[in-house]
Amino acid sequence: MNFGNPWSLVSGLFIGLLGMALFIYGKKQADMKCLLAGGVLCVFPYFVTSVVLMWVITGACVGGLYWWAKMDA
């Protein structure tokens, strides 16, 4: 994570909180899709330094989770 860029830090914090919420929801509902997406969203901001790339990956994870849930229903 790039600590020199405040937007990277704020984005990583927000994305991590979103991932934590998804992980907790998935744990309570015993939903492996939400657990997996939440775990990815919690971990990947540590390894990505670009703010734009962080949000693209977040959109792909959330969109993939939505698509995966629609395919199961």
N, C-alpha and C positions, 0 to 999 in steps of 0.2 A: 504494500500500500504506500502511496506517495503522500507523505505527511507534509510536504511543501505546498501542496495544492489543497486549500480548504474544501473545495467542492468534491474532491476525491474522498476526503475524510467524511464529509456529511453524507455523500451518496453511499459510501460503504456502511455507515451507521444505519441509514434508513433501510437499505437493502438487507442488512443483517437482521434488523428488527422484523422486517417482513418475513424473512426466512424463519426466524424464531417463532413467529405467530403461526406460520404454516406447519412447522414441525410439531408444535404443541397441539394444534388442531388435529393433525394426522395421528398423533399418539393417542389422543382421547377418543378419536373415531376409529382407530385401528385401520387407517387408510394408508397403505404403502405409497401411493402416488404422492400424497401430501408430505409424507415423511421424507421421501426422496427429494422432492422439489425444495422443501424447507432446508434440508441438509446442504444441498447445492448452493442455495441462496445465502446460507450462513457462512460458507467456507470460501467461495470463489473470490469475494472482494479482497481477500488478503493477497491474492496472486495477480490481480489485474490492476494496472496503474492508470489506464485511460478511463476517464469518466464516461465518455460516449460508449466505449466498449462494455463498461459495467452495465449501463442501461439497456444496451442491445441484448446482452446475455440474460438480464433480468426479464426483459420482454419475451425472449425466447422460452425461458423456463416457465413463466406464468402462462404464456400462450400454449405451450406444450401441455401443461397441466390441464388447462381448459379443454384443449382438443382431446386429450386422453380421457378425461371425464365424460365428454360428449360421446366418445366412441363406445364406452362401457354402458351407457344408458340406453 
